[in-house]
Amino acid sequence: MGLRGSARRTLGRLAAGAPARVFPLPGRGGGVGEALDRLSLDPRLRLVPSPRSANVLLAVGRPASRLLRPAVRVHDQASRPRATVWWLPPEEGSGEGGDLPREVDRLARRLVRLLGPAEVVRGGPQEAAEAVVRLHRELLSGARESEPEVLPDEEPNPWRGVGPHGQGGEGMMGGTPYGRPMAMTGADLRDGLQLDRLPVRLGPFFPPLPPGLALDLELQGDLVQEVTLPPNPFDRWAFQEDGWRGDPFAAALSEPVPVEELERARARHHLRWLARTLRLHDLSALAERSLRLAFSAAPDREREEAVRRLEKLLRRTRALRWATRGLGCLEGEDEVSGLGPVARAAGLEEDARADDPAYRELGFEPVVTGGGDAWARLLQRMREAALSLELAARAGDRTIGPVERVEGPRGVLAPGQPPPSARLLERVPELLPGLEWGDALTVLASLDLDPEEAGRGPLPEGSERTRQEQGGRDEAGSTGEAAA
Amino acid sequence: MTGGLLDGLAVVLFVAGGIYAAAVLDRLFGRLVTRRGAGADWGTLLAAPFREAALLLSQQRTRTERPDFEAWALAPALLAGLAMVAAGSVPLSPGHGFADSQGGIVLFGAAMALVMVCVFLHGWSSNSVPGMVGGYRFIAQALSFEMPLALVLIGVALPAESLAFGDVIRSQAGELAGGGGTRYLGQVGLWNLLRQPLGLPLYLVAALGVSFQGPLRIPDGADLAGGTRSEVSGAALLSWRLARAAVLVAVSAVGAASFLGGWSGPWLPGAFWTAVKTLLLLALMVASGHLLARLRLERFVVVSWAVLIPLALVDVFVAGITLLVEAP
């Protein structure tokens, strides 16, 4: 065994005590984001920002076929020893783990076989964490072999340069010669100067972006010149009602839902959004605090106090204000009407909850922040979270619904209307050009986009929804329960 | 004065201890800010940096397409070397400076200016977009804080009438390098924190900048998914993180020497006081990362050139004027 062997064993034992480094690959399913957030609170593992520093890849939920190829590329970027875990959290409204996908197409099935997850886990965050930690230990101790690369390690097109580092050669400006995007001179936005523009794709699993969102940017330096959105990977959602089932806000369109539950879900949503935004601004400890508040079982009054204290802390330490003030201004009534917190942050006093008798009994008044920029939206969502918790504490047995319009956490949900995320996604290509990379991501984060919600399509009409709900309820026992 | 091998070893141990302390403080402040029950688990907290280092060592390095291998390997090594040069220029206790030469301040300034090269190389060598953007960002950031850094250090050197850190420390105790008595108001034996109140805040901003820590963690920011370190893993990532922590310790030590009186303190040996003051500045800088969001680069550049440099000039002028007035 000798010195080297015993040193390696000690190293392995020490390393096994450190939190496992996991890179998440979120898939389809409304509860995927929440399940991942719960998992991230487990101290035995840590979600890392780059696949290169991860050993375990965690694919969550059902794969969208357009995300499988990027997932395979991310898999090959993870550092060895690596392994993949496929986690299927319990689907909302069904109470049991979903089956492996049957509707994926032939190519996707082949890639699934290639990616070959080491383990498939069904269950809650606890089971998933245990599986990840166990796999991680096996990798470190050598009990499990590292997964090989899936894609061949050869250049798709041989580089045809002249010099020793592959530089030089002709005809290599602009476009994608030999499969690689090259910079091409183009007029700069601000003054028309001819500078290099590089086409860059920020892929669907880029951590600062919402899961599933990809952007095709034309960058000059780090300034965004042009943005195009590739097709939404969650777009071909075969079963529309499947997407909205289990969403408590959509459920309020067709049946009574307790106000307490609705407001708690709203507060949870906003606090999870806050955690993502704070992580983007390198405030990971405060992000964890926000996430713990989101899932805490403490009484609503205490949580409301804690949210207000967090808001005061963020306002006093002015750095976050400096980082978000004046970015991504969205004002104007016809632009933002119906977009929930975005509208109220722009100064519009509209809230579908104000029309409902149950809320009027509770003395509900919409919270409005002026300004319309990213900072206003941040304050707005924090204040709405605090207000929601206060309403939940006082709500008692009151219920809301069935109503024609329901105020969801991102905006108004009404039958036949596109979801708020779809409207916001359309605004992205005009909001980002001219911003620096960091500012562009700040603006995107402040909009609270969700490609998955945008891909669900318009909500089904009222009566049709009730019929589907009846069918769903008979099957699964109880619907309209948010994953708590 | 410069010292021998033992002094060099002392500097290495000091920096190593500082790196460990920075790691523990980072986790401690993280727990405090998260309100997760700070006092619960000291054993885990103290062992965590070693565990994480072991984990990084057990990861294998990844390769990107056609990186610049030499520059990629050079960057962390050069950064660590520069940190050691900076740390060596500060004497840890009276008479035991490893490189406490006559031009200590200039040596420190030169070392910190070259950090720009290291970070840029680290980002650029991986041949990927986030790294390159991170590298370019650091050049803008570094060019912005270099001037205030140089100016406040000049302000600190003025009362000491010398560019050696040992003399700067002694001047804060009211002694002059040449041995003569102090004549001027600006040479009264006070810490520079009190004699030149603008100095330490400006120095801390520059220190945060050069170690890209906290609100100035711009080249390695979360919006670039790690920036210059987004394509690094394994031992390379560990060496980069260690080197960066070494820079943090070095600038804390220099700050403690320049503004908090270095080794001077009652009853206990000088090395102890150096360590305490360094730890204080270290804690301040590490804590700032948990409470302050990352600044926008454009904003920082504008503020640095338009506000910080004039303030630093005011600091130098005040220091100079107090050296024209006789002490009472």
Interface residues (C-beta under 8 A of the other chain):
Chain A: L11 G12 L14 A15 G17 A18 R21 P49 S50 R52 S53 N55 Q77 A78 S79 R80 P81 L140 E155 W159 H165 G166 L198 V200 F206 P207 P208 L219 G221 D222 L278 R279 L280 H281 D282 L283 S284 A285 L286 E288 R289 R292 L313 T317 A319 L320 W322 A323 E436 W437 G438 D439 L441 T442
Chain B: F29 G30 R31 V33 T34 R35 R36 A47 A48 F50 R51 E52 A54 L55 L57 S58 Q59 Q60 R61 T62 E65 R66 D68 V129 V133 Y136 R137 P215 R217 G221 A222 D223 L224 A225 G226 R229 S230 E231 V232 S233 G234 L237 G289 H290 L291 L292 A293 R294 L295 R296 L297 E298 R299
